[in-house]
C-alpha cells in the first residue's frame, strides 16, 4: 500500500441540484488535475444518489460539491447520509459555491470538511485536500 503522498488522490467533482452553470466546477476540476489529482467530473444536475453512487464506483477519496442554487441545506445532508449508509465515512467532502455564512456551521456539523466560497485561491483548496484526505490501507490482521 502506497502512502497517500505517492497514491493518486481521486476526486469526484459534482454539480448537484438544478444549477445550470458549471464553469466554476470545471475550473476547480482542471486545477486539481493540474495539481496531480485524478478528477472525475459528473456534469450538471446530479442527485445526491447519483453523486454517492459515482463516488462508490470510482472509489474516490474526496467529493467536491459545487452549489450555486441555494439548495445546499437540502442536498448536502442527504449526500452525507448516503455516504454514512454506504459506510463511506473516509470520504472527504468539500463544498464550494455560494454558501451564506450563516449556513457554514450546520454544513460542517453535517460532516463537511471545508466550505470554499468564491474567490478562494486554488492553491488553498489543493493544500486543504492534500492535508486532510484519509489514506486507505488494508487493515492489519491483529
N, CA, C and O atoms as CSV, one atom per row, in Angstrom:
chain,resi,resn,atom,element,x,y,z
A,1,UNK,N,N,0.849,-1.201,0.000
A,1,UNK,CA,C,0.000,0.000,0.000
A,1,UNK,C,C,0.882,1.247,0.000
A,1,UNK,O,O,1.735,1.418,0.871
A,2,UNK,N,N,0.670,2.091,-0.962
A,2,UNK,CA,C,1.464,3.315,-1.064
A,2,UNK,C,C,0.979,4.331,-0.038
A,2,UNK,O,O,-0.214,4.393,0.258
A,3,UNK,N,N,1.898,5.128,0.508
A,3,UNK,CA,C,1.431,6.235,1.357
A,3,UNK,C,C,0.666,7.242,0.488
A,3,UNK,O,O,0.824,7.275,-0.732
A,4,UNK,N,N,-0.155,8.052,1.134
A,4,UNK,CA,C,-1.012,8.996,0.401
A,4,UNK,C,C,-0.190,9.913,-0.501
A,4,UNK,O,O,-0.668,10.308,-1.564
A,5,UNK,N,N,1.031,10.258,-0.104
A,5,UNK,CA,C,1.857,11.154,-0.914
A,5,UNK,C,C,2.141,10.542,-2.291
A,5,UNK,O,O,2.254,11.262,-3.283
A,6,UNK,N,N,2.254,9.213,-2.344
A,6,UNK,CA,C,2.547,8.553,-3.620
A,6,UNK,C,C,1.279,8.106,-4.338
A,6,UNK,O,O,1.246,8.027,-5.566
A,7,UNK,N,N,0.243,7.817,-3.569
A,7,UNK,CA,C,-1.009,7.342,-4.151
A,7,UNK,C,C,-1.741,8.542,-4.757
A,7,UNK,O,O,-1.791,9.613,-4.152
A,8,UNK,N,N,-2.308,8.360,-5.953
A,8,UNK,CA,C,-3.039,9.464,-6.580
A,8,UNK,C,C,-4.335,9.715,-5.831
A,8,UNK,O,O,-5.105,8.789,-5.575
A,9,UNK,N,N,-4.571,10.960,-5.482
A,9,UNK,CA,C,-5.819,11.325,-4.814
A,9,UNK,C,C,-6.909,11.391,-5.878
A,9,UNK,O,O,-6.769,12.081,-6.888
A,10,UNK,N,N,-8.001,10.659,-5.634
A,10,UNK,CA,C,-9.124,10.623,-6.571
A,10,UNK,C,C,-10.240,11.531,-6.048
A,10,UNK,O,O,-10.710,11.377,-4.921
A,11,UNK,N,N,-10.652,12.485,-6.899
A,11,UNK,CA,C,-11.649,13.477,-6.510
A,11,UNK,C,C,-12.836,13.422,-7.468
A,11,UNK,O,O,-12.670,13.431,-8.688
A,12,UNK,N,N,-14.028,13.366,-6.895
A,12,UNK,CA,C,-15.252,13.454,-7.688
A,12,UNK,C,C,-15.771,14.882,-7.552
A,12,UNK,O,O,-16.053,15.335,-6.442
A,13,UNK,N,N,-15.898,15.593,-8.669
A,13,UNK,CA,C,-16.450,16.948,-8.654
A,13,UNK,C,C,-17.865,16.842,-9.207
A,13,UNK,O,O,-18.071,16.338,-10.311
A,14,UNK,N,N,-18.840,17.318,-8.434
A,14,UNK,CA,C,-20.242,17.160,-8.818
A,14,UNK,C,C,-21.013,18.465,-8.696
A,14,UNK,O,O,-20.727,19.306,-7.844
A,15,UNK,N,N,-21.998,18.607,-9.576
A,15,UNK,CA,C,-22.902,19.764,-9.569
A,15,UNK,C,C,-24.299,19.263,-9.219
A,15,UNK,O,O,-25.069,18.920,-10.116
A,16,UNK,N,N,-24.640,19.215,-7.933
A,16,UNK,CA,C,-25.971,18.726,-7.563
A,16,UNK,C,C,-27.054,19.775,-7.791
A,16,UNK,O,O,-26.781,20.970,-7.903
A,17,UNK,N,N,-28.272,19.297,-7.856
A,17,UNK,CA,C,-29.400,20.218,-7.944
A,17,UNK,C,C,-29.611,20.764,-9.335
A,17,UNK,O,O,-29.192,20.169,-10.328
A,18,UNK,N,N,-30.263,21.899,-9.391
A,18,UNK,CA,C,-30.706,22.450,-10.673
A,18,UNK,C,C,-29.791,23.528,-11.225
A,18,UNK,O,O,-30.168,24.254,-12.145
A,19,UNK,N,N,-28.587,23.638,-10.668
A,19,UNK,CA,C,-27.648,24.626,-11.190
A,19,UNK,C,C,-27.427,24.424,-12.681
A,19,UNK,O,O,-27.279,23.296,-13.150
A,20,UNK,N,N,-27.407,25.520,-13.416
A,20,UNK,CA,C,-27.149,25.424,-14.848
A,20,UNK,C,C,-25.766,25.894,-15.224
A,20,UNK,O,O,-25.401,25.873,-16.400
A,21,UNK,N,N,-24.987,26.320,-14.242
A,21,UNK,CA,C,-23.648,26.860,-14.533
A,21,UNK,C,C,-22.591,25.956,-13.941
A,21,UNK,O,O,-22.620,25.661,-12.746
A,22,UNK,N,N,-21.655,25.510,-14.768
A,22,UNK,CA,C,-20.613,24.633,-14.236
A,22,UNK,C,C,-19.197,25.133,-14.532
A,22,UNK,O,O,-18.235,24.373,-14.425
A,23,UNK,N,N,-19.072,26.402,-14.900
A,23,UNK,CA,C,-17.743,26.930,-15.198
A,23,UNK,C,C,-16.819,26.806,-13.993
A,23,UNK,O,O,-15.675,26.373,-14.128
A,24,UNK,N,N,-17.313,27.185,-12.810
A,24,UNK,CA,C,-16.502,27.105,-11.588
A,24,UNK,C,C,-16.065,25.683,-11.292
A,24,UNK,O,O,-14.915,25.447,-10.922
A,25,UNK,N,N,-16.987,24.725,-11.454
A,25,UNK,CA,C,-16.664,23.319,-11.197
A,25,UNK,C,C,-15.584,22.847,-12.166
A,25,UNK,O,O,-14.687,22.095,-11.786
A,26,UNK,N,N,-15.674,23.291,-13.415
A,26,UNK,CA,C,-14.678,22.887,-14.416
A,26,UNK,C,C,-13.312,23.513,-14.109
A,26,UNK,O,O,-12.277,22.878,-14.316
A,27,UNK,N,N,-13.309,24.749,-13.620
A,27,UNK,CA,C,-12.049,25.417,-13.252
A,27,UNK,C,C,-11.395,24.654,-12.093
A,27,UNK,O,O,-10.189,24.408,-12.105
A,28,UNK,N,N,-12.194,24.287,-11.105
A,28,UNK,CA,C,-11.677,23.522,-9.954
A,28,UNK,C,C,-11.147,22.172,-10.423
A,28,UNK,O,O,-10.053,21.760,-10.036
A,29,UNK,N,N,-11.927,21.482,-11.259
A,29,UNK,CA,C,-11.512,20.166,-11.760
A,29,UNK,C,C,-10.157,20.273,-12.461
A,29,UNK,O,O,-9.279,19.436,-12.253
A,30,UNK,N,N,-9.993,21.295,-13.286
A,30,UNK,CA,C,-8.727,21.479,-14.008
A,30,UNK,C,C,-7.588,21.773,-13.040
A,30,UNK,O,O,-6.490,21.239,-13.196
A,31,UNK,N,N,-7.838,22.612,-12.046
A,31,UNK,CA,C,-6.797,22.963,-11.069
A,31,UNK,C,C,-6.359,21.735,-10.274
A,31,UNK,O,O,-5.167,21.557,-10.021
A,32,UNK,N,N,-7.308,20.888,-9.879
A,32,UNK,CA,C,-6.967,19.680,-9.121
A,32,UNK,C,C,-6.190,18.706,-10.005
A,32,UNK,O,O,-5.243,18.061,-9.554
A,33,UNK,N,N,-6.606,18.609,-11.270
A,33,UNK,CA,C,-5.914,17.737,-12.226
A,33,UNK,C,C,-4.476,18.247,-12.430
A,33,UNK,O,O,-3.527,17.463,-12.444
A,34,UNK,N,N,-4.334,19.566,-12.589
A,34,UNK,CA,C,-3.003,20.161,-12.763
A,34,UNK,C,C,-2.124,19.925,-11.537
A,34,UNK,O,O,-0.898,19.896,-11.646
A,35,UNK,N,N,-2.752,19.756,-10.366
A,35,UNK,CA,C,-2.017,19.506,-9.116
A,35,UNK,C,C,-1.692,18.022,-8.960
A,35,UNK,O,O,-1.141,17.611,-7.939
A,36,UNK,N,N,-2.036,17.209,-9.980
A,36,UNK,CA,C,-1.670,15.798,-9.953
A,36,UNK,C,C,-2.735,14.864,-9.412
A,36,UNK,O,O,-2.473,13.681,-9.195
A,37,UNK,N,N,-3.931,15.382,-9.193
A,37,UNK,CA,C,-5.008,14.528,-8.700
A,37,UNK,C,C,-5.775,13.934,-9.875
A,37,UNK,O,O,-5.768,14.473,-10.982
A,38,UNK,N,N,-6.430,12.821,-9.611
A,38,UNK,CA,C,-7.275,12.203,-10.621
A,38,UNK,C,C,-8.680,12.743,-10.383
A,38,UNK,O,O,-9.218,12.599,-9.285
A,39,UNK,N,N,-9.281,13.364,-11.401
A,39,UNK,CA,C,-10.567,14.035,-11.217
A,39,UNK,C,C,-11.631,13.399,-12.096
A,39,UNK,O,O,-11.422,13.167,-13.286
A,40,UNK,N,N,-12.770,13.122,-11.485
A,40,UNK,CA,C,-13.938,12.628,-12.207
A,40,UNK,C,C,-14.991,13.725,-12.084
A,40,UNK,O,O,-15.390,14.084,-10.976
A,41,UNK,N,N,-15.438,14.255,-13.212
A,41,UNK,CA,C,-16.459,15.302,-13.189
A,41,UNK,C,C,-17.782,14.708,-13.668
A,41,UNK,O,O,-17.862,14.154,-14.765
A,42,UNK,N,N,-18.821,14.828,-12.836
A,42,UNK,CA,C,-20.098,14.166,-13.133
A,42,UNK,C,C,-21.026,14.964,-14.031
A,42,UNK,O,O,-21.974,14.404,-14.582
A,43,UNK,N,N,-20.781,16.242,-14.190
A,43,UNK,CA,C,-21.683,17.050,-15.003
A,43,UNK,C,C,-22.799,17.682,-14.185
A,43,UNK,O,O,-22.826,17.586,-12.958
A,44,UNK,N,N,-23.711,18.323,-14.885
A,44,UNK,CA,C,-24.784,19.089,-14.251
A,44,UNK,C,C,-25.930,18.224,-13.749
A,44,UNK,O,O,-26.108,17.079,-14.163
A,45,UNK,N,N,-26.703,18.820,-12.835
A,45,UNK,CA,C,-27.988,18.291,-12.358
A,45,UNK,C,C,-27.922,16.882,-11.794
A,45,UNK,O,O,-28.708,16.012,-12.168
A,46,UNK,N,N,-26.980,16.671,-10.895
A,46,UNK,CA,C,-26.810,15.372,-10.261
A,46,UNK,C,C,-27.647,15.292,-8.977
A,46,UNK,O,O,-27.725,16.262,-8.224
A,47,UNK,N,N,-28.261,14.152,-8.735
A,47,UNK,CA,C,-28.969,13.950,-7.469
A,47,UNK,C,C,-27.950,13.452,-6.439
A,47,UNK,O,O,-26.893,12.945,-6.815
A,48,UNK,N,N,-28.257,13.590,-5.152
A,48,UNK,CA,C,-27.347,13.036,-4.136
A,48,UNK,C,C,-27.077,11.546,-4.372
A,48,UNK,O,O,-25.952,11.083,-4.181
A,49,UNK,N,N,-28.096,10.798,-4.783
A,49,UNK,CA,C,-27.924,9.368,-5.050
A,49,UNK,C,C,-26.939,9.131,-6.191
A,49,UNK,O,O,-26.081,8.254,-6.094
A,50,UNK,N,N,-27.054,9.901,-7.267
A,50,UNK,CA,C,-26.144,9.770,-8.411
A,50,UNK,C,C,-24.698,10.069,-7.985
A,50,UNK,O,O,-23.763,9.386,-8.403
A,51,UNK,N,N,-24.536,11.090,-7.156
A,51,UNK,CA,C,-23.208,11.512,-6.707
A,51,UNK,C,C,-22.563,10.416,-5.856
A,51,UNK,O,O,-21.411,10.045,-6.082
A,52,UNK,N,N,-23.308,9.904,-4.880
A,52,UNK,CA,C,-22.748,8.879,-3.991
A,52,UNK,C,C,-22.486,7.584,-4.754
A,52,UNK,O,O,-21.480,6.916,-4.512
A,53,UNK,N,N,-23.382,7.223,-5.674
A,53,UNK,CA,C,-23.148,6.024,-6.490
A,53,UNK,C,C,-21.879,6.169,-7.320
A,53,UNK,O,O,-21.087,5.231,-7.413
A,54,UNK,N,N,-21.679,7.338,-7.924
A,54,UNK,CA,C,-20.470,7.581,-8.718
A,54,UNK,C,C,-19.231,7.515,-7.819
A,54,UNK,O,O,-18.208,6.950,-8.208
A,55,UNK,N,N,-19.325,8.092,-6.623
A,55,UNK,CA,C,-18.194,8.082,-5.686
A,55,UNK,C,C,-17.841,6.654,-5.290
A,55,UNK,O,O,-16.665,6.310,-5.162
A,56,UNK,N,N,-18.852,5.834,-5.099
A,56,UNK,CA,C,-18.655,4.433,-4.730
A,56,UNK,C,C,-17.992,3.673,-5.879
A,56,UNK,O,O,-17.016,2.951,-5.675
A,57,UNK,N,N,-18.527,3.841,-7.076
A,57,UNK,CA,C,-17.984,3.143,-8.254
A,57,UNK,C,C,-16.558,3.573,-8.564
A,57,UNK,O,O,-15.732,2.749,-8.956
A,58,UNK,N,N,-16.266,4.846,-8.394
A,58,UNK,CA,C,-14.944,5.381,-8.740
A,58,UNK,C,C,-13.936,5.276,-7.597
A,58,UNK,O,O,-12.761,5.595,-7.777
A,59,UNK,N,N,-14.389,4.829,-6.422
A,59,UNK,CA,C,-13.531,4.666,-5.251
A,59,UNK,C,C,-12.738,5.944,-4.961
A,59,UNK,O,O,-11.510,5.921,-4.877
A,60,UNK,N,N,-13.461,7.056,-4.811
A,60,UNK,CA,C,-12.810,8.353,-4.621
A,60,UNK,C,C,-12.442,8.600,-3.160
A,60,UNK,O,O,-13.019,8.013,-2.244
A,61,UNK,N,N,-11.472,9.479,-2.973
A,61,UNK,CA,C,-11.052,9.911,-1.639
A,61,UNK,C,C,-11.815,11.174,-1.231
A,61,UNK,O,O,-12.021,11.437,-0.046
A,62,UNK,N,N,-12.230,11.951,-2.243
A,62,UNK,CA,C,-12.819,13.277,-1.999
A,62,UNK,C,C,-14.034,13.472,-2.896
A,62,UNK,O,O,-14.033,13.076,-4.062
A,63,UNK,N,N,-15.083,14.098,-2.326
A,63,UNK,CA,C,-16.210,14.565,-3.130
A,63,UNK,C,C,-16.236,16.079,-2.983
A,63,UNK,O,O,-16.287,16.611,-1.874
A,64,UNK,N,N,-16.200,16.766,-4.128
A,64,UNK,CA,C,-16.317,18.215,-4.141
A,64,UNK,C,C,-17.667,18.575,-4.738
A,64,UNK,O,O,-17.937,18.280,-5.902
A,65,UNK,N,N,-18.507,19.210,-3.944
A,65,UNK,CA,C,-19.826,19.628,-4.426
A,65,UNK,C,C,-19.789,21.109,-4.747
A,65,UNK,O,O,-19.385,21.921,-3.914
A,66,UNK,N,N,-20.205,21.461,-5.946
A,66,UNK,CA,C,-20.257,22.863,-6.357
A,66,UNK,C,C,-21.723,23.258,-6.426
A,66,UNK,O,O,-22.470,22.761,-7.269
A,67,UNK,N,N,-22.133,24.158,-5.531
A,67,UNK,CA,C,-23.560,24.506,-5.421
A,67,UNK,C,C,-23.743,26.015,-5.477
A,67,UNK,O,O,-23.184,26.755,-4.667
A,68,UNK,N,N,-24.536,26.456,-6.448
A,68,UNK,CA,C,-24.840,27.882,-6.575
A,68,UNK,C,C,-26.320,28.167,-6.342
A,68,UNK,O,O,-26.710,29.321,-6.166
A,69,UNK,N,N,-27.137,27.129,-6.340
A,69,UNK,CA,C,-28.584,27.288,-6.387
A,69,UNK,C,C,-29.241,27.621,-5.058
A,69,UNK,O,O,-30.421,27.971,-5.028
A,70,UNK,N,N,-28.503,27.521,-3.956
A,70,UNK,CA,C,-29.103,27.755,-2.651
A,70,UNK,C,C,-29.720,26.505,-2.057
A,70,UNK,O,O,-30.326,26.573,-0.988
A,71,UNK,N,N,-29.583,25.360,-2.722
A,71,UNK,CA,C,-30.194,24.116,-2.238
A,71,UNK,C,C,-29.249,23.318,-1.344
A,71,UNK,O,O,-29.521,22.155,-1.045
A,72,UNK,N,N,-28.152,23.920,-0.916
A,72,UNK,CA,C,-27.139,23.186,-0.140
A,72,UNK,C,C,-27.684,22.601,1.160
A,72,UNK,O,O,-27.247,21.527,1.575
A,73,UNK,N,N,-28.628,23.282,1.812
A,73,UNK,CA,C,-29.148,22.773,3.093
A,73,UNK,C,C,-29.984,21.512,2.915
A,73,UNK,O,O,-30.179,20.765,3.874
A,74,UNK,N,N,-30.477,21.264,1.716
A,74,UNK,CA,C,-31.215,20.028,1.436
A,74,UNK,C,C,-30.286,18.968,0.852
A,74,UNK,O,O,-30.357,17.798,1.228
A,75,UNK,N,N,-29.416,19.382,-0.066
A,75,UNK,CA,C,-28.581,18.428,-0.804
A,75,UNK,C,C,-27.447,17.863,0.039
A,75,UNK,O,O,-27.240,16.650,0.058
A,76,UNK,N,N,-26.714,18.717,0.731
A,76,UNK,CA,C,-25.520,18.264,1.446
A,76,UNK,C,C,-25.844,17.249,2.547
A,76,UNK,O,O,-25.181,16.214,2.615
A,77,UNK,N,N,-26.838,17.500,3.414
A,77,UNK,CA,C,-27.138,16.485,4.433
A,77,UNK,C,C,-27.549,15.143,3.809
A,77,UNK,O,O,-27.237,14.087,4.359
A,78,UNK,N,N,-28.240,15.177,2.679
A,78,UNK,CA,C,-28.632,13.935,2.003
A,78,UNK,C,C,-27.398,13.177,1.502
A,78,UNK,O,O,-27.317,11.958,1.650
A,79,UNK,N,N,-26.443,13.894,0.911
A,79,UNK,CA,C,-25.197,13.267,0.458
A,79,UNK,C,C,-24.480,12.643,1.660
A,79,UNK,O,O,-24.010,11.508,1.582
A,80,UNK,N,N,-24.398,13.380,2.766
A,80,UNK,CA,C,-23.701,12.882,3.954
A,80,UNK,C,C,-24.390,11.626,4.500
A,80,UNK,O,O,-23.719,10.673,4.896
A,81,UNK,N,N,-25.724,11.623,4.520
A,81,UNK,CA,C,-26.485,10.445,4.987
A,81,UNK,C,C,-26.213,9.238,4.099
A,81,UNK,O,O,-26.010,8.131,4.596
A,82,UNK,N,N,-26.210,9.453,2.783
A,82,UNK,CA,C,-25.960,8.352,1.846
A,82,UNK,C,C,-24.540,7.813,1.998
A,82,UNK,O,O,-24.320,6.606,1.888
A,83,UNK,N,N,-23.580,8.696,2.249
A,83,UNK,CA,C,-22.205,8.249,2.460
A,83,UNK,C,C,-22.131,7.367,3.709
A,83,UNK,O,O,-21.505,6.307,3.702
A,84,UNK,N,N,-22.788,7.833,4.790
A,84,UNK,CA,C,-22.803,7.057,6.032
A,84,UNK,C,C,-23.449,5.694,5.802
A,84,UNK,O,O,-22.931,4.666,6.240
A,85,UNK,N,N,-24.577,5.700,5.116
A,85,UNK,CA,C,-25.326,4.474,4.819
A,85,UNK,C,C,-24.469,3.477,4.034
A,85,UNK,O,O,-24.588,2.267,4.226
A,86,UNK,N,N,-23.612,3.985,3.157
A,86,UNK,CA,C,-22.742,3.135,2.342
A,86,UNK,C,C,-21.376,2.887,2.997
A,86,UNK,O,O,-20.451,2.382,2.360
A,87,UNK,N,N,-21.270,3.253,4.281
A,87,UNK,CA,C,-20.023,3.078,5.047
A,87,UNK,C,C,-18.825,3.734,4.347
A,87,UNK,O,O,-17.739,3.160,4.273
A,88,UNK,N,N,-19.049,4.939,3.842
A,88,UNK,CA,C,-18.004,5.690,3.147
A,88,UNK,C,C,-17.563,6.879,4.006
A,88,UNK,O,O,-17.388,7.992,3.509
A,89,UNK,N,N,-17.387,6.620,5.304
A,89,UNK,CA,C,-17.043,7.686,6.247
A,89,UNK,C,C,-15.653,8.262,6.010
A,89,UNK,O,O,-15.331,9.339,6.512
A,90,UNK,N,N,-14.815,7.535,5.235
A,90,UNK,CA,C,-13.463,8.014,4.996
A,90,UNK,C,C,-13.378,8.974,3.817
A,90,UNK,O,O,-12.298,9.480,3.513
A,91,UNK,N,N,-14.510,9.234,3.140
A,91,UNK,CA,C,-14.512,10.156,2.001
A,91,UNK,C,C,-14.604,11.595,2.527
A,91,UNK,O,O,-15.507,11.941,3.289
A,92,UNK,N,N,-13.653,12.409,2.100
A,92,UNK,CA,C,-13.614,13.812,2.484
A,92,UNK,C,C,-14.616,14.573,1.611
A,92,UNK,O,O,-14.590,14.445,0.387
A,93,UNK,N,N,-15.494,15.359,2.229
A,93,UNK,CA,C,-16.480,16.126,1.459
A,93,UNK,C,C,-16.184,17.610,1.621
A,93,UNK,O,O,-16.100,18.128,2.734
A,94,UNK,N,N,-16.027,18.290,0.470
A,94,UNK,CA,C,-15.833,19.739,0.466
A,94,UNK,C,C,-16.919,20.352,-0.408
A,94,UNK,O,O,-17.384,19.746,-1.373
A,95,UNK,N,N,-17.308,21.562,-0.047
A,95,UNK,CA,C,-18.378,22.253,-0.772
A,95,UNK,C,C,-17.852,23.603,-1.229
A,95,UNK,O,O,-17.172,24.308,-0.484
A,96,UNK,N,N,-18.177,23.947,-2.460
A,96,UNK,CA,C,-17.813,25.257,-2.982
A,96,UNK,C,C,-19.022,25.910,-3.601
A,96,UNK,O,O,-19.976,25.240,-3.997
A,97,UNK,N,N,-18.974,27.218,-3.682
A,97,UNK,CA,C,-20.072,27.936,-4.321
A,97,UNK,C,C,-20.605,29.039,-3.435
A,97,UNK,O,O,-19.908,29.567,-2.570
A,98,UNK,N,N,-21.862,29.371,-3.675
A,98,UNK,CA,C,-22.492,30.462,-2.945
A,98,UNK,C,C,-23.141,29.882,-1.691
A,98,UNK,O,O,-24.276,29.405,-1.731
A,99,UNK,N,N,-22.409,29.927,-0.581
A,99,UNK,CA,C,-22.905,29.399,0.689
A,99,UNK,C,C,-22.932,30.564,1.680
A,99,UNK,O,O,-21.881,31.091,2.045
A,100,UNK,N,N,-24.125,30.967,2.114
A,100,UNK,CA,C,-24.193,32.071,3.086
A,100,UNK,C,C,-23.457,31.706,4.381
A,100,UNK,O,O,-23.487,30.556,4.820
A,101,UNK,N,N,-22.800,32.698,4.983
A,101,UNK,CA,C,-22.031,32.465,6.210
A,101,UNK,C,C,-22.850,31.770,7.287
A,101,UNK,O,O,-22.321,30.934,8.019
A,102,UNK,N,N,-24.144,32.105,7.398
A,102,UNK,CA,C,-24.964,31.516,8.462
A,102,UNK,C,C,-25.213,30.025,8.259
A,102,UNK,O,O,-25.651,29.351,9.192
A,103,UNK,N,N,-24.945,29.491,7.068
A,103,UNK,CA,C,-25.158,28.064,6.804
A,103,UNK,C,C,-23.893,27.223,6.982
A,103,UNK,O,O,-23.962,25.994,6.995
A,104,UNK,N,N,-22.748,27.874,7.119
A,104,UNK,CA,C,-21.476,27.157,7.190
A,104,UNK,C,C,-21.439,26.214,8.389
A,104,UNK,O,O,-21.016,25.066,8.255
A,105,UNK,N,N,-21.872,26.678,9.552
A,105,UNK,CA,C,-21.835,25.866,10.777
A,105,UNK,C,C,-22.641,24.586,10.658
A,105,UNK,O,O,-22.172,23.516,11.045
A,106,UNK,N,N,-23.854,24.687,10.124
A,106,UNK,CA,C,-24.700,23.489,10.026
A,106,UNK,C,C,-24.140,22.502,9.004
A,106,UNK,O,O,-24.271,21.292,9.185
A,107,UNK,N,N,-23.518,22.999,7.933
A,107,UNK,CA,C,-22.913,22.096,6.948
A,107,UNK,C,C,-21.713,21.369,7.554
A,107,UNK,O,O,-21.510,20.179,7.312
A,108,UNK,N,N,-20.922,22.094,8.343
A,108,UNK,CA,C,-19.765,21.455,8.988
A,108,UNK,C,C,-20.244,20.429,10.021
A,108,UNK,O,O,-19.643,19.366,10.172
A,109,UNK,N,N,-21.331,20.757,10.728
A,109,UNK,CA,C,-21.891,19.814,11.695
A,109,UNK,C,C,-22.374,18.542,10.997
A,109,UNK,O,O,-22.319,17.454,11.571
A,110,UNK,N,N,-22.847,18.685,9.752
A,110,UNK,CA,C,-23.328,17.530,8.974
A,110,UNK,C,C,-22.163,16.664,8.489
A,110,UNK,O,O,-22.372,15.545,8.021
A,111,UNK,N,N,-20.929,17.186,8.601
A,111,UNK,CA,C,-19.775,16.379,8.228
A,111,UNK,C,C,-18.928,16.932,7.096
A,111,UNK,O,O,-17.954,16.299,6.689
A,112,UNK,N,N,-19.287,18.112,6.576
A,112,UNK,CA,C,-18.487,18.717,5.506
A,112,UNK,C,C,-17.153,19.180,6.091
A,112,UNK,O,O,-17.117,19.849,7.124
A,113,UNK,N,N,-16.066,18.821,5.427
A,113,UNK,CA,C,-14.726,19.148,5.937
A,113,UNK,C,C,-14.381,20.617,5.725
A,113,UNK,O,O,-13.728,21.229,6.570
A,114,UNK,N,N,-14.816,21.190,4.598
A,114,UNK,CA,C,-14.486,22.590,4.311
A,114,UNK,C,C,-15.493,23.167,3.329
A,114,UNK,O,O,-16.075,22.458,2.508
A,115,UNK,N,N,-15.679,24.488,3.439
A,115,UNK,CA,C,-16.527,25.221,2.509
A,115,UNK,C,C,-15.661,26.296,1.876
A,115,UNK,O,O,-15.056,27.119,2.564
A,116,UNK,N,N,-15.613,26.269,0.536
A,116,UNK,CA,C,-14.806,27.243,-0.202
A,116,UNK,C,C,-15.744,28.191,-0.930
A,116,UNK,O,O,-16.489,27.794,-1.826
A,117,UNK,N,N,-15.689,29.461,-0.521
A,117,UNK,CA,C,-16.556,30.451,-1.139
A,117,UNK,C,C,-15.850,31.090,-2.332
A,117,UNK,O,O,-14.639,30.938,-2.490
A,118,UNK,N,N,-16.606,31.808,-3.177
A,118,UNK,CA,C,-15.989,32.424,-4.356
A,118,UNK,C,C,-14.763,33.256,-3.961
A,118,UNK,O,O,-14.765,33.974,-2.961
A,119,UNK,N,N,-13.729,33.131,-4.777
A,119,UNK,CA,C,-12.512,33.892,-4.514
A,119,UNK,C,C,-11.449,33.107,-3.761
A,119,UNK,O,O,-10.331,33.592,-3.590
A,120,UNK,N,N,-11.783,31.890,-3.303
A,120,UNK,CA,C,-10.781,31.056,-2.623
A,120,UNK,C,C,-9.684,30.702,-3.624
A,120,UNK,O,O,-9.969,30.308,-4.754
A,121,UNK,N,N,-8.446,30.842,-3.206
A,121,UNK,CA,C,-7.317,30.514,-4.084
A,121,UNK,C,C,-7.285,29.015,-4.347
A,121,UNK,O,O,-7.497,28.216,-3.435
A,122,UNK,N,N,-7.019,28.633,-5.591
A,122,UNK,CA,C,-6.948,27.211,-5.963
A,122,UNK,C,C,-5.896,26.494,-5.126
A,122,UNK,O,O,-6.102,25.352,-4.715
A,123,UNK,N,N,-4.784,27.149,-4.873
A,123,UNK,CA,C,-3.725,26.548,-4.063
A,123,UNK,C,C,-4.225,26.172,-2.680
A,123,UNK,O,O,-3.836,25.137,-2.138
A,124,UNK,N,N,-5.090,27.008,-2.100
A,124,UNK,CA,C,-5.634,26.731,-0.771
A,124,UNK,C,C,-6.492,25.468,-0.798
A,124,UNK,O,O,-6.453,24.669,0.137
A,125,UNK,N,N,-7.261,25.290,-1.861
A,125,UNK,CA,C,-8.114,24.106,-1.993
A,125,UNK,C,C,-7.239,22.862,-2.143
A,125,UNK,O,O,-7.480,21.850,-1.483
A,126,UNK,N,N,-6.229,22.933,-3.005
A,126,UNK,CA,C,-5.312,21.806,-3.226
A,126,UNK,C,C,-4.618,21.440,-1.916
A,126,UNK,O,O,-4.548,20.265,-1.557
A,127,UNK,N,N,-4.100,22.450,-1.195
A,127,UNK,CA,C,-3.396,22.192,0.071
A,127,UNK,C,C,-4.327,21.559,1.091
A,127,UNK,O,O,-3.936,20.635,1.804
A,128,UNK,N,N,-5.570,22.057,1.162
A,128,UNK,CA,C,-6.520,21.507,2.129
A,128,UNK,C,C,-6.791,20.027,1.837
A,128,UNK,O,O,-6.777,19.195,2.744
A,129,UNK,N,N,-7.035,19.715,0.574
A,129,UNK,CA,C,-7.318,18.319,0.207
A,129,UNK,C,C,-6.115,17.439,0.542
A,129,UNK,O,O,-6.268,16.380,1.152
A,130,UNK,N,N,-4.931,17.871,0.149
A,130,UNK,CA,C,-3.728,17.061,0.424
A,130,UNK,C,C,-3.526,16.836,1.913
A,130,UNK,O,O,-3.113,15.755,2.333
A,131,UNK,N,N,-3.817,17.859,2.712
A,131,UNK,CA,C,-3.585,17.766,4.160
A,131,UNK,C,C,-4.651,16.930,4.868
A,131,UNK,O,O,-4.395,16.393,5.946
A,132,UNK,N,N,-5.833,16.813,4.280
A,132,UNK,CA,C,-6.949,16.198,5.000
A,132,UNK,C,C,-7.478,14.888,4.435
A,132,UNK,O,O,-8.281,14.216,5.082
A,133,UNK,N,N,-7.036,14.516,3.237
A,133,UNK,CA,C,-7.527,13.263,2.660
A,133,UNK,C,C,-7.030,12.100,3.511
A,133,UNK,O,O,-5.897,12.100,3.992
A,134,UNK,N,N,-7.891,11.120,3.684
A,134,UNK,CA,C,-7.539,9.987,4.543
A,134,UNK,C,C,-6.965,8.859,3.691
A,134,UNK,O,O,-7.599,8.423,2.730
A,135,UNK,N,N,-5.773,8.385,4.036
A,135,UNK,CA,C,-5.187,7.295,3.266
A,135,UNK,C,C,-5.997,6.014,3.453
A,135,UNK,O,O,-6.603,5.792,4.501
A,136,UNK,N,N,-5.994,5.192,2.434
A,136,UNK,CA,C,-6.706,3.910,2.518
A,136,UNK,C,C,-5.666,2.814,2.532
A,136,UNK,O,O,-4.773,2.771,1.685
A,137,UNK,N,N,-5.788,1.956,3.472
A,137,UNK,CA,C,-4.852,0.837,3.525
A,137,UNK,C,C,-5.610,-0.443,3.824
A,137,UNK,O,O,-6.791,-0.424,4.169
A,138,UNK,N,N,-4.925,-1.523,3.689
A,138,UNK,CA,C,-5.515,-2.801,4.057
A,138,UNK,C,C,-5.378,-2.912,5.561
A,138,UNK,O,O,-4.267,-2.808,6.081
A,139,UNK,N,N,-6.489,-3.123,6.288
A,139,UNK,CA,C,-6.376,-3.213,7.746
A,139,UNK,C,C,-5.453,-4.381,8.118
A,139,UNK,O,O,-5.516,-5.459,7.528
A,140,UNK,N,N,-4.605,-4.135,9.103
A,140,UNK,CA,C,-3.667,-5.178,9.519
A,140,UNK,C,C,-4.382,-6.185,10.385
A,140,UNK,O,O,-5.171,-5.821,11.256
A,141,UNK,N,N,-4.108,-7.445,10.147
A,141,UNK,CA,C,-4.722,-8.505,10.952
A,141,UNK,C,C,-3.981,-8.564,12.276
A,141,UNK,O,O,-2.755,-8.670,12.303
A,142,UNK,N,N,-4.728,-8.496,13.378
A,142,UNK,CA,C,-4.073,-8.460,14.676
A,142,UNK,C,C,-4.225,-9.711,15.345
A,142,UNK,O,O,-3.736,-9.877,16.463
